[in-house]
Amino acid sequence: MAKLKLEDLKKIKDRVHKDTALRSGGAKAKVTVHMGTCGIASGARQTMDALLDELAQSGRDDVIVTTSGCLGLCSQEPIVTVELLDDEPIRYVFVDQGKMRQIFKRHVLEGEIQDQFVLAKGSEHAG
Protein backbone atom coordinates (compact mmCIF):
# COMPACT_ATOMS: atom_id res chain seq x y z
CA MET A 1 0.00 0.00 0.00
CA ALA A 2 1.32 3.44 -0.94
CA LYS A 3 2.37 5.92 1.70
CA LEU A 4 0.12 8.84 2.47
CA LYS A 5 1.12 11.79 0.32
CA LEU A 6 0.64 15.50 0.74
CA GLU A 7 -2.15 15.53 -1.85
CA ASP A 8 -3.94 12.78 0.15
CA LEU A 9 -3.87 14.98 3.25
CA LYS A 10 -5.15 17.92 1.17
CA LYS A 11 -8.10 15.82 -0.01
CA ILE A 12 -8.87 14.86 3.57
CA LYS A 13 -8.59 18.49 4.69
CA ASP A 14 -10.90 19.65 1.89
CA ARG A 15 -13.48 17.03 2.82
CA VAL A 16 -13.33 17.99 6.49
CA HIS A 17 -13.83 21.66 5.67
CA LYS A 18 -16.88 20.71 3.60
CA ASP A 19 -18.34 18.62 6.44
CA THR A 20 -17.04 20.33 9.57
CA ALA A 21 -19.25 18.55 12.06
CA LEU A 22 -21.07 15.26 12.29
CA ARG A 23 -24.46 16.90 12.65
CA SER A 24 -24.08 19.62 10.04
CA GLY A 25 -22.41 17.37 7.48
CA GLY A 26 -24.87 14.51 7.69
CA ALA A 27 -22.07 12.17 8.67
CA LYS A 28 -22.62 9.31 11.09
CA ALA A 29 -18.98 8.94 12.15
CA LYS A 30 -15.73 10.86 12.37
CA VAL A 31 -12.36 9.11 12.61
CA THR A 32 -9.29 11.15 13.55
CA VAL A 33 -5.80 9.76 13.10
CA HIS A 34 -3.42 11.74 15.32
CA MET A 35 -0.43 12.45 13.11
CA GLY A 36 2.07 14.51 15.01
CA THR A 37 5.71 13.65 14.33
CA CYS A 38 5.61 11.04 17.09
CA GLY A 39 2.53 9.42 15.56
CA ILE A 40 4.04 9.41 12.09
CA ALA A 41 7.26 7.89 13.46
CA SER A 42 5.16 5.19 15.15
CA GLY A 43 3.26 4.24 11.99
CA ALA A 44 0.29 6.64 11.79
CA ARG A 45 0.69 6.92 8.00
CA GLN A 46 0.22 3.18 7.62
CA THR A 47 -2.74 3.38 10.00
CA MET A 48 -4.25 6.13 7.83
CA ASP A 49 -3.61 4.06 4.69
CA ALA A 50 -5.53 1.15 6.22
CA LEU A 51 -8.39 3.45 7.26
CA LEU A 52 -8.67 5.02 3.81
CA ASP A 53 -8.57 1.57 2.20
CA GLU A 54 -11.35 0.26 4.46
CA LEU A 55 -13.42 3.38 3.83
CA ALA A 56 -13.04 2.99 0.07
CA GLN A 57 -13.96 -0.70 0.23
CA SER A 58 -17.01 0.04 2.36
CA GLY A 59 -18.46 2.49 -0.16
CA ARG A 60 -19.67 4.65 2.73
CA ASP A 61 -19.90 8.40 2.29
CA ASP A 62 -21.10 9.19 5.80
CA VAL A 63 -17.72 8.80 7.54
CA ILE A 64 -15.45 11.81 7.99
CA VAL A 65 -11.72 11.04 8.08
CA THR A 66 -9.42 13.70 9.47
CA THR A 67 -6.05 14.20 11.13
CA SER A 68 -4.76 16.13 14.09
CA GLY A 69 -1.47 16.69 15.81
CA CYS A 70 0.03 15.06 18.85
CA LEU A 71 -2.08 14.49 21.96
CA GLY A 72 0.97 14.47 24.21
CA LEU A 73 0.84 10.70 24.64
CA CYS A 74 3.80 9.84 22.40
CA SER A 75 4.38 6.47 24.05
CA GLN A 76 0.84 5.38 23.06
CA GLU A 77 1.05 6.20 19.32
CA PRO A 78 -0.46 5.70 16.82
CA ILE A 79 -3.65 7.04 18.40
CA VAL A 80 -7.05 7.12 16.68
CA THR A 81 -10.24 8.78 17.93
CA VAL A 82 -13.62 7.46 16.76
CA GLU A 83 -16.73 9.59 17.22
CA LEU A 84 -20.12 8.18 16.32
CA LEU A 85 -23.13 10.48 16.16
CA ASP A 86 -24.64 10.92 19.66
CA ASP A 87 -21.96 8.71 21.30
CA GLU A 88 -18.95 9.65 23.37
CA PRO A 89 -15.57 9.75 21.58
CA ILE A 90 -13.35 6.70 21.95
CA ARG A 91 -9.54 6.94 21.90
CA TYR A 92 -7.66 3.91 20.66
CA VAL A 93 -3.90 3.40 21.19
CA PHE A 94 -1.13 1.48 19.45
CA VAL A 95 -3.32 1.33 16.33
CA ASP A 96 -1.51 -0.54 13.59
CA GLN A 97 -3.03 -1.45 10.21
CA GLY A 98 -4.72 -4.61 11.47
CA LYS A 99 -6.26 -2.89 14.49
CA MET A 100 -7.43 0.00 12.30
CA ARG A 101 -9.20 -2.39 9.96
CA GLN A 102 -10.89 -4.11 12.92
CA ILE A 103 -11.85 -0.78 14.54
CA PHE A 104 -13.33 0.46 11.27
CA LYS A 105 -15.33 -2.68 10.55
CA ARG A 106 -16.57 -3.31 14.08
CA HIS A 107 -16.79 0.10 15.74
CA VAL A 108 -17.27 2.61 12.92
CA LEU A 109 -19.59 0.44 10.84
CA GLU A 110 -21.28 -1.71 13.51
CA GLY A 111 -21.01 0.41 16.68
CA GLU A 112 -19.10 -2.23 18.67
CA ILE A 113 -16.34 -0.56 20.73
CA GLN A 114 -13.11 -2.56 20.63
CA ASP A 115 -12.36 -2.37 24.37
CA GLN A 116 -9.05 -4.21 24.13
CA PHE A 117 -7.51 -1.23 22.28
CA VAL A 118 -9.21 1.64 24.19
CA LEU A 119 -7.25 4.22 26.15
CA ALA A 120 -10.17 6.50 27.05
CA LYS A 121 -13.89 7.00 26.57
CA GLY A 122 -15.50 10.43 26.54
CA SER A 123 -14.37 13.95 25.91
CA GLU A 124 -11.89 15.93 27.93
CA HIS A 125 -14.11 19.00 27.51
CA ALA A 126 -16.44 19.94 30.36
CA GLY A 127 -20.13 20.28 29.79
Residue pairs with C-beta under 8 A, 6 or more apart in sequence:
1 46
1 49
1 50
1 53
2 49
3 45
3 46
3 49
4 45
4 48
4 49
4 52
8 48
8 52
9 67
12 65
12 66
12 67
13 66
15 64
15 65
16 64
16 65
16 66
18 25
19 25
19 26
19 27
19 64
22 28
22 29
22 30
22 64
22 83
22 85
23 85
25 64
26 62
27 62
27 63
27 64
27 85
28 62
28 63
28 84
28 85
29 62
29 63
29 64
29 82
29 83
29 84
29 85
29 108
30 63
30 64
30 65
30 66
30 82
30 83
31 51
31 63
31 64
31 65
31 66
31 80
31 81
31 82
31 83
31 104
31 108
32 66
32 67
32 68
32 80
32 81
32 83
33 39
33 44
33 47
33 48
33 51
33 65
33 66
33 67
33 68
33 78
33 79
33 80
33 95
34 44
34 67
34 68
34 69
34 70
34 71
34 77
34 78
34 79
34 80
34 81
35 44
35 45
35 48
35 67
35 68
35 69
36 69
36 70
36 71
36 74
36 77
37 70
38 70
38 74
38 77
39 70
39 77
39 78
39 79
41 77
42 74
42 77
42 78
43 77
43 78
43 96
43 97
44 77
44 78
46 96
46 97
47 78
47 80
47 95
47 96
47 97
47 100
48 65
48 67
49 97
50 97
50 98
50 100
50 101
50 104
51 65
51 80
51 100
51 104
52 65
53 101
54 100
54 101
54 104
54 105
55 63
55 65
55 104
58 104
58 109
60 109
63 108
71 79
71 91
73 79
73 93
73 119
76 93
76 94
76 119
77 93
77 94
78 93
78 94
78 95
78 96
79 91
79 92
79 93
79 95
79 119
80 91
80 92
80 95
80 100
80 103
81 89
81 90
81 91
81 92
82 89
82 90
82 92
82 103
82 107
82 108
83 89
83 90
84 107
84 108
84 111
87 111
88 121
88 122
88 123
89 121
89 122
89 123
90 107
90 113
90 118
90 120
90 121
91 118
91 119
91 120
91 121
92 99
92 103
92 114
92 117
92 118
92 119
93 117
93 118
93 119
94 117
95 103
95 117
99 114
99 117
102 114
103 114
103 117
106 112
106 114
107 113
107 114
113 121
